[in-house]
Amino acid sequence: MTNPPQTMSRRERLRAQTLKEIEDTSFAIIDAEGIHALSIAALARGMAMSAPAVYRYFPSRDALVAHLVTLSYEQLVAAMSQAVEGSRRAPRARLRQLVGAYRDWALRYRRRYGMLFGERAGDLPGEVTEQTPLDQAMALLIDLLTAVQGSPPTDGGTGTGDRALDGQLRQWARSQQRPDTSPRAARAALLIWSRVHGIVSLELTGVFDNSPLEAQRLIDSEIENAVRSLEPDGS
């Protein structure tokens, strides 16, 4: 006979509720004004509680920001995963869904996206640069590109034509827990991510606001170019 699941005590429930309120209030400040506006004092004012009470949950602003960065990565990855979860569409179509979810999240949560990427260097603690939940999304991207590539040729057509780069790409693929990925597929994943990130970043800064260029069409073009690079003669 198994023991019944233990329920949270009242104290634990209150602590969990307060932690959720801290997260929600912090994100409200970030969404409205950016990461630079977040301070323990501002958070305490927003929650109508004392700063010392906040410190019982996070010993410093850096600890709070690191927690919010992890949550934001998890939210972004969840949005991307949900976009392709259960989809029976072809790998190339799922690839577009995955990238589309990345862009949609960035446009919806502009300042959180800025916190993760654009505003990182001078404000966020260094330890958040370690492996993040975003690696899960990269693994999804690699898997879809591998599916698009299908069974790669065995006559050397899986490489990029640059032996040094091929070695770097294999090492990177191993770091993403995808050791069997071909250098071409690894390069395609990096090209898609870097170019989509660049286009989305430009879009968020308003570069395309008064331009005939459509960000989504540019992204679609980059995806197609990356997919074509998987072909044996696509070097």
ABEGO torsion letter per residue (X at the ends): XBBBBBBBBAAAAAAAAAAAAAAAAAAAAAAAAEAAABBAAAAAAAAGBBAAAAAAABABAAAAAAAAAAAAAAAAAAAAAAAABGBABBAAAAAAAAAAAAAAAAAABAAAAAAAAAAAAAABBAAAABBBAAAAAAAAAAAAAAAAAEBBBAAGAABAGBAAAAAAAAAAAAAAGBAABBAAAAAAAAAAAAAAAAAAAAAAAGAAAABABBAAAAAAAAAAAAAAAABAAAX
